[in-house]
């Protein structure tokens, strides 16, 4: 991962979690913008509220071009297949400006979702205002909400993007399983690394 995204991501890694999370939702906060319609790769418009499962909702800010997203993508796809059957709705949100990164446009999203066999909505945040409401700063970045729509986990997918075999802490999967089981979340906030979001300019 030698791209500009890698340089940005490594600088994020050096920050303390409290600094990284500045401006982001805090644990216990309600899911924002749950009624905003966003176009999915299926062609249908969906809202975060519609995606919600009976036990919770996982929102992952993602994109097409970021090498960190690509490194975790298979694991994200697997969670997207597993969790809805357990009661947690899953949605990936692309808030990037395709004018800054053409590879993040809708057509490439459709192709990416097909290639990775996404079984969950992959949607366009057409104004980037959903990302702003969440305080999301990079991709991938996970926000897990309980059945009441309150944030219970924020952060990384796991602790090793490059080598799934060397993962020691499956932060997101563990948090989801604890939520499903009705147990307290052991690690409710972790440091996640990735490419900085390329938000669309405000109009």
Secondary structure, DSSP 8 states (H G I E B T S, - for coil): --SHHHHHHHHHHTS-HHHHTTTS--TT-B-SSTT--EEETTS-EE-HHHH--SSEEEEEEE-SS-HHHHHHHHHHHHHHHHTGGGTEEEEEEE-B-TTT-GGGSHHHHHHHHHHTT--SEEEE-TTSHHHHHHT--EESEEEEEETTSBEEEEE-S-S-SS-GGG----HHHHHHHHHHHT---SS-B-----EE--B----
